[in-house]
């Protein structure tokens, strides 16, 4: 068994920020590793542009080897098969075990899928991204009508990116489109979706799949053979099985210090963790990175930890599929190519910032 002072589990946006900070400023002392299932990390903000064929895959990825090398962190490429939270032991798919004094989890989440009877409907989740892209490329060899489940910003961007690549596209939302966003942004998004020929069904939760039918309650609402899952986070089962305190949905319950409620030697951030009164979102992962980096260093040096304070709702930019974007800033909305260029610049800056060691 290999022993470490700290293992970062998963290459989420917060951990990328931690690695970048350590690459620029001296990292804390000790043996530190990053465990991830691949040697690259995806920047999800550029996925719509990749699907719309505006970007190449390299434009949407961060290479982990040079970043880890600059941060003096060992990169371990392997799938994790289990975890013992009490002993801080990670079990890997290749049979190895890793033990560490401290752990930090930034492993994201899966996607919920309705119960399915029969195999007439092909179901493809947009995460993990590598698996999604492989499945999407296969589907594109023979485009067919398609349904998307989800009313989140990512779901809207996905629908606008692929609307012109399939014969017919429907978007099903369990509640309103873009819940929690301003009315102006919602109306603009609905307008763009309709102009692209996307059938939008709000307040139409899909409860199950029967053969090639989607059912809302007992009512059949759509028939086809391809379904994309784009929202509805599902916690990884191994989080609860590891013995961590979790919320009712299975996400790791954490303090304001980003530590597990039950295991203070384990930090958790991003979509895999839940902080009271703070909605989970992928965008919060990158914002937690600065506090996490400081707290990991403080933990290794036995110093006091900082508290994370969630920022107010700020700028929202949704790619419109044609190089433009929809904008919302504290209730003020707009759209157009200018905002698309702003989004491209921000996304490109994120990727390039983490290529500093190339």
Secondary structure, DSSP 8 states (H G I E B T S, - for coil): -EEEEEEEES--HHHHHHHHHHHHS---SS-EEEEESSSEEE-GGGHHHHHTTSS-GGGGEEEHHHHHHHTT-EEEE--EEEEETTTTEEEETTS-EEEEEEEEE----EE---EEESSSSEEEES-SHHHHHHHHHHHHTT---EEEE--SHHHHHHHHHHGGGSS-EEEE-SSSTTTTS-HHHHHHHHHHHHHTTEEEE-S----EEETTEEEETTEEEEE-SEEEE---EE--HHHHHTT--B-TTS-EEB-TTSBBSS-TTEEE-GGGEEBTTB---HHHHHHHHHHHHHHHHHHHTT------------EEEEE-SSS-EEEEETTEEEEEHHHHHHHHHHHHHHHHHTTTT-
